[in-house]
């Protein structure tokens, strides 16, 4: 039974968005509190269940039991139009281009290989599924390729890019809820594999002949950078961070309001097919671009006061509103889509392993390069810190680049998916 069907049977218990927002924020607070608790129960629980999964799952439980309803709430619209662009700006603001290239070519090669694996893996998985058993998927070709674009956005960038793809490609809420489940479950299975490899990285590196001495130098450099930039944020710092984030959001909205109608006036079917007439597309593109430009200016110093932390907080609100749209009962109804998701991830993983062996890249670069794509800033630091706590910032650094590339690469993947589906 879908969430739509439940909604027709009875009104949700809470329809006031102030109450719904309070519930969602309470869930986020509980997850962050419990995931950082020293209690043995919670340590064991989160050793198995990732905290990010709970941020998606618990709001979906509220929807499944008709306590809240995404159809009755405006929170997703607010989060996607106002919080998402600001989050993108603040997350891309922290890009250190010199530091990124200073990581060495192998780190960048593995990161970009991970991106390529997602871009081509989705269309290949879709083609294989259509050849083997088209009826296994259970939804029409137009719905599936559009829904898969949201997974591409999430696996290349993160929740912000996922929401961007939903709006750009006009993904139906029903298929979107299934794709969110595919995204979260498959991605967390893969993250568990990476964490398992992290505990055996030395042995694996020795087996493939990888030189991981550069990791030691990397640890020292990242520790020094953290010490130089970190400071206790003042109220002025926080207000400046919010001013930059929401100020850039305002500029992005103004630019979108100009560019989109102008392109629509050209009456080009090609532009429409490529979603270039979508106001939301230009909103996200302009916001991401402004963040990248700001990273080259003194505004980047705001990262030391926690710009990315505030951006991540805004992003988690978006994650909770996305969770509202997730139908956890969709797993048994759409097994085929989960098989496609697993095949998609297998292509991504295989490509990474092959390239790592060819260039003899350390497991660290494979794991963080992959998770910076698939997990984004929410979980890439988790995988990086599994190698050493000081390396968490490397995961953030690459994940931020993933946010910058996510919209563009996922959009390109969407066009390949359209072709693979026969569109």
C-alpha positions as a LaTeX table, in Angstrom:
\begin{tabular}{lrrr}
\hline
Residue & $x$ (\AA) & $y$ (\AA) & $z$ (\AA) \\
\hline
Unk1 & 0.00 & 0.00 & 0.00 \\
Unk2 & 1.46 & 3.34 & $-1.04$ \\
Unk3 & 1.66 & 6.51 & 1.03 \\
Unk4 & $-0.87$ & 8.06 & $-1.36$ \\
Unk5 & $-3.36$ & 5.34 & $-0.54$ \\
Unk6 & $-2.88$ & 5.87 & 3.18 \\
Unk7 & $-3.47$ & 9.57 & 2.72 \\
Unk8 & $-6.84$ & 8.90 & 1.10 \\
Unk9 & $-7.96$ & 6.71 & 4.01 \\
Unk10 & $-7.46$ & 9.23 & 6.79 \\
Unk11 & $-5.90$ & 12.61 & 7.38 \\
Unk12 & $-2.47$ & 12.51 & 9.00 \\
Unk13 & $-2.26$ & 13.09 & 12.74 \\
Unk14 & $-0.25$ & 16.32 & 12.28 \\
Unk15 & $-0.76$ & 18.74 & 9.40 \\
Unk16 & 0.70 & 21.89 & 10.97 \\
Unk17 & 4.18 & 22.35 & 9.45 \\
Unk18 & 5.47 & 23.90 & 12.67 \\
Unk19 & 4.68 & 20.63 & 14.41 \\
Unk20 & 6.07 & 18.55 & 11.55 \\
Unk21 & 9.31 & 20.57 & 11.53 \\
Unk22 & 9.59 & 20.09 & 15.29 \\
Unk23 & 9.22 & 16.33 & 14.89 \\
Unk24 & 11.83 & 16.20 & 12.15 \\
Unk25 & 14.29 & 18.33 & 14.11 \\
Unk26 & 13.64 & 16.16 & 17.16 \\
Unk27 & 14.51 & 13.09 & 15.09 \\
Unk28 & 17.74 & 14.68 & 13.84 \\
Unk29 & 18.66 & 15.73 & 17.36 \\
Unk30 & 18.01 & 12.24 & 18.69 \\
Unk31 & 20.06 & 10.59 & 15.94 \\
Unk32 & 23.04 & 12.88 & 16.47 \\
Unk33 & 22.83 & 12.52 & 20.24 \\
Unk34 & 22.53 & 8.75 & 20.22 \\
Unk35 & 25.17 & 8.25 & 17.50 \\
Unk36 & 27.70 & 10.16 & 19.62 \\
Unk37 & 26.67 & 8.53 & 22.89 \\
Unk38 & 29.16 & 6.52 & 24.92 \\
Unk39 & 26.44 & 4.07 & 25.96 \\
Unk40 & 27.35 & 0.49 & 24.91 \\
Unk41 & 23.93 & $-0.11$ & 23.33 \\
Unk42 & 24.18 & 2.87 & 20.98 \\
Unk43 & 27.79 & 2.11 & 20.12 \\
Unk44 & 26.79 & $-1.39$ & 19.05 \\
Unk45 & 23.68 & $-0.14$ & 17.26 \\
Unk46 & 25.48 & 2.46 & 15.15 \\
Unk47 & 28.30 & 0.06 & 14.43 \\
Unk48 & 25.71 & $-1.81$ & 12.37 \\
Unk49 & 23.20 & 0.89 & 11.35 \\
Unk50 & 24.69 & 4.12 & 9.91 \\
Unk51 & 23.40 & 7.34 & 11.47 \\
Unk52 & 22.63 & 8.76 & 8.03 \\
Unk53 & 20.29 & 5.86 & 7.34 \\
Unk54 & 18.34 & 6.69 & 10.50 \\
Unk55 & 17.96 & 10.32 & 9.36 \\
Unk56 & 16.13 & 9.00 & 6.31 \\
Unk57 & 14.38 & 6.07 & 7.94 \\
Unk58 & 12.74 & 7.60 & 11.01 \\
Unk59 & 10.85 & 10.35 & 9.09 \\
Unk60 & 9.65 & 7.65 & 6.69 \\
Unk61 & 8.23 & 5.72 & 9.66 \\
Unk62 & 6.18 & 8.78 & 10.62 \\
Unk63 & 4.81 & 8.88 & 7.07 \\
Unk64 & 4.16 & 5.14 & 6.93 \\
Unk65 & 2.04 & 5.33 & 10.11 \\
Unk66 & 0.20 & 8.39 & 8.80 \\
Unk67 & 1.51 & 10.60 & 11.61 \\
Unk68 & 2.68 & 13.14 & 9.02 \\
Unk69 & 2.16 & 13.39 & 5.27 \\
Unk70 & 4.47 & 14.80 & 2.58 \\
Unk71 & 1.39 & 15.71 & 0.55 \\
Unk72 & 0.13 & 17.96 & 3.37 \\
Unk73 & 3.49 & 19.60 & 4.09 \\
Unk74 & 5.37 & 22.46 & 2.43 \\
Unk75 & 8.63 & 21.65 & 4.21 \\
Unk76 & 10.26 & 19.84 & 1.30 \\
Unk77 & 9.53 & 22.78 & $-0.98$ \\
Unk78 & 11.08 & 25.22 & 1.51 \\
Unk79 & 14.10 & 23.00 & 2.11 \\
Unk80 & 14.73 & 22.40 & $-1.59$ \\
Unk81 & 14.27 & 26.02 & $-2.71$ \\
Unk82 & 15.88 & 27.92 & 0.17 \\
Unk83 & 18.02 & 25.60 & 2.31 \\
Unk84 & 19.42 & 23.49 & $-0.52$ \\
Unk85 & 21.04 & 26.36 & $-2.52$ \\
Unk86 & 22.46 & 27.87 & 0.67 \\
Unk87 & 23.82 & 24.46 & 1.66 \\
Unk88 & 25.50 & 24.03 & $-1.73$ \\
Unk89 & 27.14 & 27.43 & $-1.44$ \\
Unk90 & 28.48 & 26.81 & 2.07 \\
Unk91 & 29.72 & 23.31 & 1.26 \\
Unk92 & 31.51 & 24.34 & $-1.93$ \\
Unk93 & 32.88 & 27.42 & $-0.15$ \\
Unk94 & 35.41 & 25.20 & 1.60 \\
Unk95 & 37.08 & 23.87 & $-1.53$ \\
Unk96 & 40.85 & 24.27 & $-1.27$ \\
Unk97 & 41.90 & 23.89 & $-4.89$ \\
Unk98 & 45.62 & 23.95 & $-4.07$ \\
Unk99 & 45.16 & 21.43 & $-1.28$ \\
Unk100 & 43.09 & 19.22 & $-3.55$ \\
Unk101 & 45.78 & 19.00 & $-6.20$ \\
Unk102 & 48.35 & 18.63 & $-3.43$ \\
Unk103 & 46.80 & 15.29 & $-2.50$ \\
Unk104 & 48.52 & 13.83 & $-5.52$ \\
Unk105 & 47.24 & 12.50 & $-8.84$ \\
Unk106 & 46.21 & 9.09 & $-7.53$ \\
Unk107 & 43.67 & 10.58 & $-5.11$ \\
Unk108 & 42.08 & 12.63 & $-7.87$ \\
Unk109 & 42.20 & 9.72 & $-10.33$ \\
Unk110 & 40.36 & 7.45 & $-7.91$ \\
Unk111 & 37.80 & 10.14 & $-7.09$ \\
Unk112 & 37.10 & 10.85 & $-10.77$ \\
Unk113 & 37.03 & 7.10 & $-11.49$ \\
Unk114 & 34.33 & 6.79 & $-8.86$ \\
Unk115 & 32.39 & 9.60 & $-10.55$ \\
Unk116 & 32.76 & 7.93 & $-13.94$ \\
Unk117 & 31.60 & 4.62 & $-12.48$ \\
Unk118 & 28.35 & 6.23 & $-11.33$ \\
Unk119 & 27.80 & 8.15 & $-14.58$ \\
Unk120 & 28.17 & 5.10 & $-16.83$ \\
Unk121 & 27.09 & 2.45 & $-14.32$ \\
Unk122 & 23.47 & 3.62 & $-14.18$ \\
Unk123 & 22.81 & 3.51 & $-17.94$ \\
Unk124 & 24.63 & 0.15 & $-18.23$ \\
Unk125 & 22.60 & $-1.33$ & $-15.35$ \\
Unk126 & 19.40 & $-0.07$ & $-16.95$ \\
Unk127 & 20.32 & $-1.59$ & $-20.33$ \\
Unk128 & 21.21 & $-4.93$ & $-18.75$ \\
Unk129 & 17.93 & $-5.02$ & $-16.84$ \\
Unk130 & 15.94 & $-4.18$ & $-19.97$ \\
Unk131 & 17.67 & $-6.96$ & $-21.90$ \\
Unk132 & 17.33 & $-9.64$ & $-19.21$ \\
Unk133 & 13.87 & $-9.01$ & $-17.74$ \\
Unk134 & 12.05 & $-5.75$ & $-18.49$ \\
Unk135 & 9.04 & $-6.79$ & $-16.38$ \\
Unk136 & 11.25 & $-7.21$ & $-13.29$ \\
Unk137 & 11.46 & $-3.46$ & $-12.79$ \\
Unk138 & 7.73 & $-3.01$ & $-12.38$ \\
Unk139 & 7.54 & 0.59 & $-13.58$ \\
Unk140 & 7.54 & 2.29 & $-16.97$ \\
Unk141 & 10.81 & 3.23 & $-18.72$ \\
Unk142 & 10.11 & 6.95 & $-18.43$ \\
Unk143 & 9.59 & 6.73 & $-14.68$ \\
Unk144 & 12.62 & 4.56 & $-14.03$ \\
Unk145 & 15.21 & 6.67 & $-15.88$ \\
Unk146 & 13.92 & 9.84 & $-14.27$ \\
Unk147 & 13.99 & 8.19 & $-10.85$ \\
Unk148 & 17.53 & 6.93 & $-11.42$ \\
Unk149 & 18.74 & 10.50 & $-11.99$ \\
Unk150 & 18.04 & 11.21 & $-8.32$ \\
Unk151 & 20.24 & 8.28 & $-7.31$ \\
Unk152 & 22.97 & 9.59 & $-9.63$ \\
Unk153 & 22.71 & 13.00 & $-7.97$ \\
Unk154 & 23.00 & 11.46 & $-4.52$ \\
Unk155 & 25.86 & 9.09 & $-5.41$ \\
Unk156 & 27.95 & 11.75 & $-7.15$ \\
Unk157 & 27.21 & 14.64 & $-4.81$ \\
Unk158 & 24.72 & 14.14 & $-2.02$ \\
Unk159 & 21.22 & 14.91 & $-0.80$ \\
Unk160 & 21.30 & 18.40 & $-2.23$ \\
Unk161 & 22.15 & 17.15 & $-5.71$ \\
Unk162 & 19.56 & 14.38 & $-5.35$ \\
Unk163 & 16.85 & 16.93 & $-4.67$ \\
Unk164 & 18.11 & 18.99 & $-7.60$ \\
Unk165 & 17.71 & 16.05 & $-9.98$ \\
Unk166 & 14.20 & 15.37 & $-8.65$ \\
Unk167 & 13.10 & 18.84 & $-9.60$ \\
Unk168 & 15.10 & 19.17 & $-12.83$ \\
Unk169 & 13.84 & 15.89 & $-14.30$ \\
Unk170 & 10.35 & 16.20 & $-12.74$ \\
Unk171 & 10.51 & 12.87 & $-10.90$ \\
Unk172 & 7.17 & 11.57 & $-9.64$ \\
Unk173 & 6.90 & 11.32 & $-5.85$ \\
Unk174 & 5.93 & 7.64 & $-6.00$ \\
Unk175 & 9.06 & 6.52 & $-7.87$ \\
Unk176 & 11.17 & 9.03 & $-5.93$ \\
Unk177 & 10.26 & 7.38 & $-2.63$ \\
Unk178 & 11.42 & 4.03 & $-4.00$ \\
Unk179 & 14.64 & 5.52 & $-5.38$ \\
Unk180 & 15.46 & 7.09 & $-2.02$ \\
Unk181 & 15.20 & 3.65 & $-0.47$ \\
Unk182 & 17.41 & 2.19 & $-3.23$ \\
Unk183 & 19.92 & 4.99 & $-2.71$ \\
Unk184 & 20.16 & 4.69 & 1.07 \\
Unk185 & 20.17 & 0.89 & 1.36 \\
Unk186 & 22.58 & 0.12 & $-1.50$ \\
Unk187 & 24.94 & 2.97 & $-0.57$ \\
Unk188 & 25.15 & 1.83 & 3.04 \\
Unk189 & 25.84 & $-1.78$ & 2.03 \\
Unk190 & 28.77 & $-0.48$ & $-0.01$ \\
Unk191 & 29.98 & 1.74 & 2.84 \\
Unk192 & 30.05 & $-1.30$ & 5.12 \\
Unk193 & 32.31 & $-3.01$ & 2.57 \\
Unk194 & 34.64 & 0.01 & 2.54 \\
Unk195 & 34.84 & 0.11 & 6.34 \\
Unk196 & 35.68 & $-3.60$ & 6.30 \\
Unk197 & 38.51 & $-2.92$ & 3.80 \\
Unk198 & 39.79 & $-0.02$ & 5.93 \\
Unk199 & 40.58 & $-2.40$ & 8.76 \\
Unk200 & 42.74 & $-4.47$ & 6.39 \\
Unk201 & 44.23 & $-1.66$ & 4.31 \\
Unk202 & 47.88 & $-2.40$ & 5.06 \\
Unk203 & 47.56 & $-6.01$ & 3.96 \\
Unk204 & 45.66 & $-5.04$ & 0.80 \\
Unk205 & 48.16 & $-2.30$ & $-0.07$ \\
Unk206 & 51.03 & $-4.75$ & 0.34 \\
Unk207 & 49.27 & $-7.30$ & $-1.87$ \\
Unk208 & 48.81 & $-4.88$ & $-4.78$ \\
Unk209 & 52.17 & $-3.17$ & $-4.27$ \\
Unk210 & 50.71 & 0.22 & $-3.38$ \\
Unk211 & 52.95 & 2.78 & $-1.68$ \\
Unk212 & 50.99 & 4.30 & 1.20 \\
Unk213 & 53.86 & 6.42 & 2.56 \\
Unk214 & 52.18 & 9.48 & 1.08 \\
Unk215 & 49.30 & 8.92 & 3.49 \\
Unk216 & 51.60 & 9.73 & 6.42 \\
Unk217 & 52.59 & 13.04 & 4.82 \\
Unk218 & 48.93 & 13.67 & 4.09 \\
Unk219 & 48.01 & 13.18 & 7.75 \\
Unk220 & 50.59 & 15.75 & 8.86 \\
Unk221 & 49.52 & 18.30 & 6.26 \\
Unk222 & 45.83 & 18.00 & 7.08 \\
Unk223 & 46.46 & 18.24 & 10.82 \\
Unk224 & 48.48 & 21.43 & 10.27 \\
Unk225 & 45.79 & 22.92 & 8.05 \\
Unk226 & 43.10 & 22.18 & 10.62 \\
Unk227 & 45.09 & 23.84 & 13.39 \\
Unk228 & 45.69 & 26.96 & 11.28 \\
Unk229 & 42.09 & 27.55 & 10.19 \\
Unk230 & 39.90 & 26.36 & 13.05 \\
Unk231 & 38.57 & 28.88 & 15.55 \\
Unk232 & 35.65 & 29.24 & 17.90 \\
Unk233 & 32.96 & 30.99 & 15.82 \\
Unk234 & 31.57 & 34.27 & 17.06 \\
Unk235 & 28.06 & 35.56 & 16.43 \\
Unk236 & 29.56 & 37.80 & 13.73 \\
Unk237 & 31.06 & 34.74 & 12.02 \\
Unk238 & 27.75 & 32.89 & 12.09 \\
Unk239 & 25.84 & 35.86 & 10.71 \\
Unk240 & 28.39 & 36.33 & 7.93 \\
Unk241 & 28.13 & 32.65 & 7.01 \\
Unk242 & 24.34 & 32.89 & 6.82 \\
Unk243 & 24.62 & 36.14 & 4.84 \\
Unk244 & 26.89 & 34.49 & 2.28 \\
Unk245 & 24.74 & 31.36 & 2.01 \\
Unk246 & 21.36 & 33.01 & 1.71 \\
Unk247 & 22.70 & 36.03 & $-0.16$ \\
Unk248 & 24.05 & 33.72 & $-2.86$ \\
Unk249 & 20.71 & 31.89 & $-2.77$ \\
Unk250 & 18.95 & 35.17 & $-3.53$ \\
Unk251 & 21.28 & 35.83 & $-6.46$ \\
Unk252 & 20.69 & 32.29 & $-7.73$ \\
Unk253 & 16.92 & 32.82 & $-7.58$ \\
Unk254 & 17.20 & 36.13 & $-9.44$ \\
Unk255 & 19.38 & 34.56 & $-12.12$ \\
Unk256 & 17.03 & 31.61 & $-12.47$ \\
Unk257 & 14.04 & 33.93 & $-12.81$ \\
Unk258 & 15.78 & 35.65 & $-15.73$ \\
Unk259 & 17.44 & 32.76 & $-17.56$ \\
Unk260 & 14.66 & 30.17 & $-17.44$ \\
Unk261 & 11.87 & 32.34 & $-18.96$ \\
Unk262 & 14.29 & 33.59 & $-21.61$ \\
Unk263 & 15.14 & 30.03 & $-22.68$ \\
Unk264 & 11.47 & 29.04 & $-22.61$ \\
Unk265 & 10.78 & 31.94 & $-24.96$ \\
Unk266 & 13.10 & 30.38 & $-27.52$ \\
Unk267 & 10.56 & 27.51 & $-27.88$ \\
Unk268 & 13.33 & 24.96 & $-28.38$ \\
Unk269 & 12.36 & 21.34 & $-27.89$ \\
Unk270 & 16.05 & 20.44 & $-27.51$ \\
Unk271 & 16.48 & 22.83 & $-24.58$ \\
Unk272 & 13.34 & 21.46 & $-22.99$ \\
Unk273 & 14.46 & 17.84 & $-23.45$ \\
Unk274 & 17.75 & 18.66 & $-21.74$ \\
Unk275 & 15.83 & 20.35 & $-18.89$ \\
Unk276 & 17.69 & 23.60 & $-19.58$ \\
Unk277 & 14.41 & 25.49 & $-19.28$ \\
Unk278 & 13.94 & 24.29 & $-15.69$ \\
Unk279 & 14.13 & 27.17 & $-13.17$ \\
Unk280 & 15.37 & 24.75 & $-10.51$ \\
Unk281 & 18.25 & 23.63 & $-12.72$ \\
Unk282 & 19.56 & 27.17 & $-13.00$ \\
Unk283 & 18.95 & 27.79 & $-9.30$ \\
Unk284 & 21.25 & 24.93 & $-8.37$ \\
Unk285 & 23.84 & 25.61 & $-11.09$ \\
Unk286 & 24.17 & 29.28 & $-10.15$ \\
Unk287 & 24.37 & 28.50 & $-6.43$ \\
Unk288 & 27.07 & 25.88 & $-6.99$ \\
Unk289 & 29.03 & 28.19 & $-9.27$ \\
Unk290 & 28.85 & 31.05 & $-6.77$ \\
Unk291 & 30.17 & 28.74 & $-4.05$ \\
Unk292 & 33.11 & 27.67 & $-6.21$ \\
Unk293 & 33.94 & 31.27 & $-7.07$ \\
Unk294 & 33.70 & 32.29 & $-3.41$ \\
Unk295 & 36.21 & 29.53 & $-2.56$ \\
Unk296 & 38.80 & 31.59 & $-4.48$ \\
Unk297 & 38.12 & 34.72 & $-2.42$ \\
Unk298 & 38.65 & 35.71 & 1.24 \\
Unk299 & 35.13 & 34.34 & 1.91 \\
Unk300 & 36.78 & 30.93 & 2.11 \\
Unk301 & 38.16 & 31.90 & 5.53 \\
Unk302 & 34.62 & 31.48 & 6.86 \\
Unk303 & 35.24 & 27.73 & 6.69 \\
Unk304 & 37.43 & 28.08 & 9.77 \\
Unk305 & 34.37 & 29.36 & 11.61 \\
Unk306 & 32.22 & 26.43 & 10.48 \\
Unk307 & 30.69 & 27.34 & 7.10 \\
Unk308 & 30.53 & 23.70 & 6.02 \\
Unk309 & 29.12 & 22.71 & 9.42 \\
Unk310 & 26.19 & 25.10 & 8.96 \\
Unk311 & 25.82 & 23.93 & 5.36 \\
Unk312 & 25.68 & 20.33 & 6.59 \\
Unk313 & 23.04 & 21.25 & 9.19 \\
Unk314 & 20.87 & 22.76 & 6.45 \\
Unk315 & 21.49 & 19.65 & 4.38 \\
Unk316 & 20.31 & 17.33 & 7.16 \\
Unk317 & 17.03 & 19.23 & 7.36 \\
Unk318 & 16.67 & 18.51 & 3.64 \\
Unk319 & 17.54 & 14.84 & 4.27 \\
Unk320 & 14.76 & 14.60 & 6.84 \\
Unk321 & 12.21 & 16.12 & 4.45 \\
Unk322 & 13.37 & 13.68 & 1.75 \\
Unk323 & 12.89 & 10.87 & 4.26 \\
Unk324 & 9.25 & 11.95 & 4.58 \\
Unk325 & 8.83 & 10.88 & 0.96 \\
Unk326 & 10.44 & 7.46 & 1.40 \\
Unk327 & 8.12 & 4.47 & 1.38 \\
Unk328 & 9.96 & 1.75 & 3.33 \\
Unk329 & 7.47 & $-0.84$ & 2.11 \\
Unk330 & 8.60 & $-0.26$ & $-1.46$ \\
Unk331 & 11.42 & $-2.80$ & $-1.13$ \\
Unk332 & 9.21 & $-5.86$ & $-1.60$ \\
Unk333 & 7.11 & $-4.13$ & $-4.26$ \\
Unk334 & 10.08 & $-3.08$ & $-6.43$ \\
Unk335 & 12.75 & $-5.73$ & $-5.98$ \\
Unk336 & 13.91 & $-5.16$ & $-9.55$ \\
Unk337 & 14.92 & $-1.58$ & $-8.83$ \\
Unk338 & 17.07 & $-2.73$ & $-5.94$ \\
Unk339 & 18.76 & $-5.28$ & $-8.19$ \\
Unk340 & 19.49 & $-2.48$ & $-10.66$ \\
Unk341 & 20.90 & $-0.41$ & $-7.81$ \\
Unk342 & 23.16 & $-3.27$ & $-6.69$ \\
Unk343 & 24.37 & $-3.83$ & $-10.27$ \\
Unk344 & 24.99 & $-0.10$ & $-10.62$ \\
Unk345 & 27.10 & $-0.08$ & $-7.46$ \\
Unk346 & 28.93 & $-3.23$ & $-8.57$ \\
Unk347 & 30.00 & $-1.48$ & $-11.80$ \\
Unk348 & 31.21 & 1.50 & $-9.76$ \\
Unk349 & 33.17 & $-0.78$ & $-7.40$ \\
Unk350 & 34.65 & $-2.92$ & $-10.18$ \\
Unk351 & 35.92 & 0.09 & $-12.09$ \\
Unk352 & 37.53 & 1.48 & $-8.92$ \\
Unk353 & 39.25 & $-1.83$ & $-8.10$ \\
Unk354 & 40.59 & $-2.24$ & $-11.64$ \\
Unk355 & 41.99 & 1.29 & $-11.77$ \\
Unk356 & 43.44 & 0.98 & $-8.25$ \\
Unk357 & 45.35 & $-2.14$ & $-9.29$ \\
Unk358 & 46.57 & $-0.53$ & $-12.51$ \\
Unk359 & 47.97 & 2.59 & $-10.83$ \\
Unk360 & 48.74 & 0.84 & $-7.51$ \\
Unk361 & 46.66 & 3.30 & $-5.51$ \\
Unk362 & 46.36 & 2.76 & $-1.74$ \\
Unk363 & 43.05 & 1.46 & $-0.40$ \\
Unk364 & 42.59 & 4.83 & 1.32 \\
Unk365 & 42.31 & 6.64 & $-2.01$ \\
Unk366 & 39.90 & 4.01 & $-3.34$ \\
Unk367 & 37.67 & 4.10 & $-0.26$ \\
Unk368 & 37.59 & 7.87 & 0.18 \\
Unk369 & 37.36 & 8.52 & $-3.57$ \\
Unk370 & 34.34 & 6.24 & $-3.74$ \\
Unk371 & 32.61 & 7.47 & $-0.60$ \\
Unk372 & 33.21 & 11.12 & $-1.48$ \\
Unk373 & 30.97 & 10.38 & $-4.45$ \\
Unk374 & 28.47 & 7.92 & $-3.02$ \\
Unk375 & 28.17 & 9.19 & 0.54 \\
Unk376 & 29.12 & 12.84 & 0.19 \\
Unk377 & 30.16 & 15.01 & 3.12 \\
Unk378 & 27.88 & 13.10 & 5.47 \\
Unk379 & 29.76 & 9.79 & 5.33 \\
Unk380 & 33.04 & 10.35 & 3.44 \\
Unk381 & 34.67 & 11.64 & 6.66 \\
Unk382 & 33.47 & 8.48 & 8.43 \\
Unk383 & 35.30 & 6.26 & 5.96 \\
Unk384 & 38.38 & 8.53 & 5.94 \\
Unk385 & 38.59 & 8.60 & 9.73 \\
Unk386 & 38.46 & 4.79 & 9.77 \\
Unk387 & 42.02 & 4.98 & 8.43 \\
Unk388 & 43.04 & 7.79 & 10.81 \\
Unk389 & 40.99 & 10.50 & 12.60 \\
Unk390 & 43.08 & 13.32 & 11.12 \\
Unk391 & 42.17 & 12.19 & 7.61 \\
Unk392 & 38.46 & 12.96 & 8.06 \\
Unk393 & 39.01 & 16.38 & 6.48 \\
Unk394 & 40.31 & 14.67 & 3.32 \\
Unk395 & 36.94 & 12.98 & 2.99 \\
Unk396 & 35.24 & 16.34 & 3.42 \\
Unk397 & 37.55 & 17.95 & 0.87 \\
Unk398 & 36.81 & 15.41 & $-1.83$ \\
Unk399 & 33.13 & 15.25 & $-0.90$ \\
Unk400 & 32.86 & 19.02 & $-1.37$ \\
Unk401 & 34.22 & 18.59 & $-4.88$ \\
Unk402 & 31.55 & 15.93 & $-5.29$ \\
Unk403 & 28.92 & 18.53 & $-4.40$ \\
Unk404 & 30.38 & 20.85 & $-7.02$ \\
Unk405 & 30.45 & 18.12 & $-9.69$ \\
Unk406 & 27.28 & 16.37 & $-8.58$ \\
Unk407 & 24.75 & 18.54 & $-10.34$ \\
Unk408 & 26.66 & 18.65 & $-13.62$ \\
Unk409 & 27.74 & 14.99 & $-13.71$ \\
Unk410 & 24.32 & 13.72 & $-12.59$ \\
Unk411 & 22.66 & 15.88 & $-15.24$ \\
Unk412 & 24.90 & 14.28 & $-17.89$ \\
Unk413 & 24.15 & 10.84 & $-16.45$ \\
Unk414 & 20.46 & 11.70 & $-16.72$ \\
Unk415 & 20.83 & 12.30 & $-20.45$ \\
Unk416 & 22.57 & 8.91 & $-20.83$ \\
Unk417 & 19.78 & 7.28 & $-18.82$ \\
Unk418 & 17.21 & 8.93 & $-21.10$ \\
Unk419 & 18.99 & 7.40 & $-24.13$ \\
Unk420 & 19.31 & 3.99 & $-22.44$ \\
Unk421 & 15.56 & 4.02 & $-21.76$ \\
Unk422 & 14.88 & 4.75 & $-25.42$ \\
Unk423 & 13.89 & 8.39 & $-24.83$ \\
\hline
\end{tabular}
